[in-house]
Amino acid sequence: MVALQSKTEMHTPAAVFRARMLLVAASLLWSVAGAIVKSPLLSSIPLEACGPILACFRAMFAGLVLMPFARGIRWNWGLLPAIATFALMNATYVTGMTRTSAAAAIFLQYTSTGWAALMSVLLLKERFDRTTILPLCGAFCGIYWIVAGDSESGEFIGNLLALVSGVFYAGVLVSLRALRNEDSTWLTAVIHLGAGILIAPWALSGWLDLSLAQWLAIAALGALQMGVPYLLFAKGVRVVGTTEAALITVLEPILNPVWVWLVWGQPLDRNLWVGGSLILGTLLAKYGLDAWFARTARK
């Protein structure tokens, strides 16, 4: 990692609010991944080839769409761990989603919340707010509740890959925070392109007989569901710390299976509602406590 900063950065309340809204918007766009991946169009791709193809080409399309808008292009050695962790996260997550339910895949990936909190303290020297403990506990309890309900589904390999992707996703969050002084568009574009290039040998070595409609679906998955939200996230994490950013984007796994249910009728387990309520409720409680402490301090 490079450009690690230990001092606490001060931002206006308006800037912090805008940053949080960017993270919410990113979460909303990310959350439609399951609905697209589980569509009949992409589900018809052979199982062994689906993960590598989606991981490679959705990253490629995202980078190609964003690169023409990049400014402040320059090399930073911190891009290497960012590209590597992003490629590994992308490959393990998408492959895991093709082998397990959308709900299990996305919630297992969000075990990254705890890893990101630990990495941000150890590597970025960020301060750990006392109110952050509550949503962290809520996130892990909610994730456990949801995953426990899916433990007997027989989809062990998919669940394991999604769990591993959570560690790599934490690395992505910390990398983007460490590189916050870089141009957001350039940063997002080069990470996606680099990850696509790393995964390309795997994707090109197997079945690749895609129809035009499938290519268009993958292009949309890359540009709109992956590239744009990562750009929003890169802008938001400049202001909001790594741990809070990870907590806000837990909105994604709550919404991901909901879209799959609404679009394709894949049923929602009761565990999703209980676990999602734990996650969202403790996150809202954190901001309520933050506001209360802030008012108390001004008195």
N, C-alpha and C positions, 0 to 999 in steps of 0.2 A: 504494500500500500504506500501511496505517497500523499503529500499534502494533508497529512493528518493534523488536526488542530485541537488543542486541549482547552482553549479558552471558551467560555460561554458567549455565544453570539446573541446580541440584542436586536430584536425586531419589533416594529410597532404592532399593536393588536390587529390593525387592519391587514397588515402583511401576513400575520400568522393565520388569520381567518381565511384569506385568499389561498394560502398554501394548503390549509386543511380541505378547502373545497376542491382544489386541484386533485388531492389524494382521493377524495370521495368520487370525483368524476372518473379518475383512473380505475377505481374499484368497480364502478358500474360497467365500464367498457370491458375490463378483464372478465367480468362475471358471465359474459355471454359465450365464453369459450366452450363450455360443456354443450350448449345448445347447438353450436356449429359442429363440434367434433362428433357428437352423437347423432347428427343428421344422417338420413339414409344415404345421401350422396357420398359422404366421407366414410360412413360405416361399411360401405361396400368394398372399400380397399382391403386387400388381404391383411389379416391381423399382424403378421410378421413384418410387413412393409409399412403399415400405417404410421406407427410411431416415428421411425426415422424420416419418412417423407414429410410429415407435418412439422416435426421439430426443425428440419433443415429449411424447407421452403417457406414456411411462414416467417421465419427469422429473416431469410433473404429478401422477401417481398417488403417486410417492414423497413429494413435498412435501405433498400433501393428507393422507396417512396420518400423517405425522410432526407436522404443524402443531398438532393439538390437544394434544400433549404438550410443546410448547415452553414454556420459562420464560425469564425475563430478556430479554423481547423489547425490543430497542432498535435504532435505526439506527446503522450504522457505515459510513462512506464506503468502507472497505475491502471492503464487500460488492459494490460495483460491478465491480471487476476479477475478483472471485471468480465472480460470476454470468456475466460475459461469457466468461471463459476456460472455465467449465464448459459453457456452451451450445455454444461452438465445439468443445470436445473431444467432447461428446456427439454432436453432429451429424456431425462428420467420422468418428468412430469407428464409429458404428452404420451409417452409409452405406457406409463402407469394408468393414465385415464382410459386408454384403449383396452385395458385388461381388468378394470374394476369399475365401480359406479362413479359417476361424476362427483357425487357428494363425498364419497370416501377419499377420492384422489385429491380434491381441493382442500378438504379439511386436514388430511395428513400432511399436505405440503405446508399448511400454515402452522405446523409445529415450529416453523421458522421464527415465529414471534419471540420465543424464549432464546433461541440461538442468536437472533439479531440483537436482543437486549444485552446479552453477555458480550458479544463481539464489539458492540458500540462502546461499552464501558472499558474493555481491555485494550482495544485497538485505537478507538477514536477519542478516548478519555472523556466521553460525554457524561454529564451528570445524570444520575438515576433518581427521578422524582419519586417521592414517597407515595403519591397517588397512583403511580404506574403499577404498583404491586397488585392492586385490586383487579384491573383489567387483564393483567398477565395471568393471574390465578383463574379468572373467569374464562380466558381464552383456552387454557389448558384443560380446565374442567369441561368446557363445552365441546372441545375437540375429542376428549376422551369419551364423553357421553355418546357422541355421534358415531365414532369409530367402533366403540364396544358393541353397538347395535348391529354392526356389519361384520363382526368378527367371525361369524360362522358361515360367511358367504362362499368360502372356498376360493376367493380371489386373492390369495396370499401374495403372489408375485407382483400384481398390480399395486396392492397396498404397500408392499415393501419399497417399490420404486418411488411411489408418491411420498413415502416417509423420507427417503434419501433426498428427494428433490427439495424438501424443506430445509435441509442443511445448506444446500447450494443456493437456495433462494435467500437465505440469511446473508450469505456471502455477497450476493448481488446487491442487497439493500445497503450493506456496509460500504461496498465499492462505490455505489452511486453517491452516497453521502460524502465519502472521502474525495470524490472527484467533483464536488459541487461547484467549484470555481470554473469548471470547463463549460463551454457552450452546450446547453441542454440538447439541442437538435443534433449537433455533431456527436456528442457522447452517446445518445440513443442509437443513432444510425450506425456508428462504427461497432458498437457492441453487438448489434443484431447481425450485421454483415459478417463480422468476425466469427460469431457463433455459428452462423449458417455454413461458412467455409469449413470450420472444424468438423461439423457433422456431415458435410457433403459426401466424403468417401463411404460412410456407412449407408447413407440414403441411396447413392448411385450404384451400390454394389448389388442391389436386389431388384425386385419387381418395380416397374415405373411406367406402367401402361395406363396413364391417367387420361380421362376425357377432358374436353374443354371446360365443361361445367365444373369438374372437380378442380382444375387449375384455378378457375375463377373463385371458387369457394376458398381455396387455400390462400389466394391473393388477398381476399377480403379478411380472412382470419389474421393474416400477417399485418396488413396495413392498418385496418380499423380496430381490430381487437387487441393487437399486440404493440404496433409501433406508436400509435397516438397515445394510448394510456401510459406507456413507459416514458414518453416525452412529458406528459403531465406530471408523472411521478418524479421525474428528474428535477422538474421545476419546483415542485412542492417540497422535496426533501432538502432543498437548499436552505429552507427556513425552518422546517419542522425536524426535530431530531429523529434518529433512526428508530428508536423504540416506539415513539408515538406514531411514526409513519407506518410501522409494521402493524400496530394495533388498529389504526384507522382502516387499513386495507384488509383487515379481517372481514369487512363487509362483503368482499368478493366471495368467499366460500359460503356465506349465508345465502347470497343471491344466485350463485351458480346452479345448484340443483333446482331452485325455484323456476329458473328459465327453462331448464330441461323438462320440468313437469308441465309448464304452461304450453310449450311448443310441441313436445313429443309425447306427453302423457306418461313419462316415467314417474312412477309413484314416489311420493315423499314419505319417508319413515317418520314416525312420531318423534324419534330421537333427534331428528334434525330440528324440529321446533323447540324442543327442550334445550338442546345444546346451543342453537342459535340465539335463543333468548338469554342464556347465560352470558354469551359473548357480547351481544349488543347491549344488554342491561348493565354489565359492569363497565363497558366502555363509556356509556352515557353517564354513569355514576362518577367516573373519573373526572369528566369535564364539569359536572356539577360541583364536585369537591374543589376542583381548581378555581372555579369562579367564587366559591364561598371563601376559600383561603385568601384569594386576591382581595375581596371586599374587606375581610377581617384585617389584612395587613395595612389597608389604607386608612383604617379608623384610628 
